[in-house]
């Protein structure tokens, strides 16, 4: 577990609290702000999970990055981009 995972979880909890408070008070702006915090917290937790995976499995991470890059290059060439 790293700082991104922990911070993401904290942001999600904060977002759930804001959403609940917005529901209780009938404040749509607070509800929306809470939903945004929940999504951004989930993204940050995902980044943390990827970092943890990369640290545990460096060879698999390099292979996945190479495949992604190769696929990206092939798709760009197919659309007429010059590389």
N, C-alpha and C positions, 0 to 999 in steps of 0.2 A: 504494500500500500504506500502511495506517495502523496505529496501535498495536493496534487490535482484531484485525486480521488476524495480526499478529506474535504477540501474546499468545495467540491461539487456537491457532496452530500450536505454540507452546511447550507449552501445556496438553495438546494431543493427543500430542505426543512424550512428555511426562511420563506420560500415561495408558498409552501403549503399553509404556513401560518398567515401570510398576507391574504391568500385566497379565502381562507376560512373567516378571517376578520372582515374581508369585503363582503362575503356572503351574509354574515351576521348583521352588518351595518347597511347592507344594500348599496355599497359603493362599487360601481362597475370599474372605475379606474384602479382601485385597489385590487379587485379581482384579476384584472388584466395584468397588472404589475406582478402579482403573485404567479400567474401562469408563465410570464416571461422568465421570472426567476427559476421556476421549476425546469423549464426547457434549458436554460443556460447552465443550470446545475447538472442536468443530465448529460449535456455535451461535455462539460468539464470532467465529469466522472468517466465518460467514454475515453477522453484523451488520457486520463490517468491509467485506465485499463490497458490501452495500447502501449503506453510507456512501460507498464509492468510486464506485458507480454514481450516487448522488445528486449527488455533487460534479461528475462528468463530464457528466451529463445532467439538468440541473435542470428543464427543461420536461417531459421524459418522466416524471420523478419526480412533479412536481406533477399531471400528468394521471392517473397511476396512483393517487395518493393521493385525488384527487377521485372517481375511479371506485370505489375501495374504500369511501370514505365514503358515496357514493350507494347502493351496494349494501347497506351495513350499515344505513342508514336505512330502505331499502325492506324489508329483512328484519325489522327491529324493528317497523315499522308493521304488517306482516302478522301478527305474533304478539300484537297488541293492546297494545303498549307505547305510551304517550302521550309525545309529544315536543313 
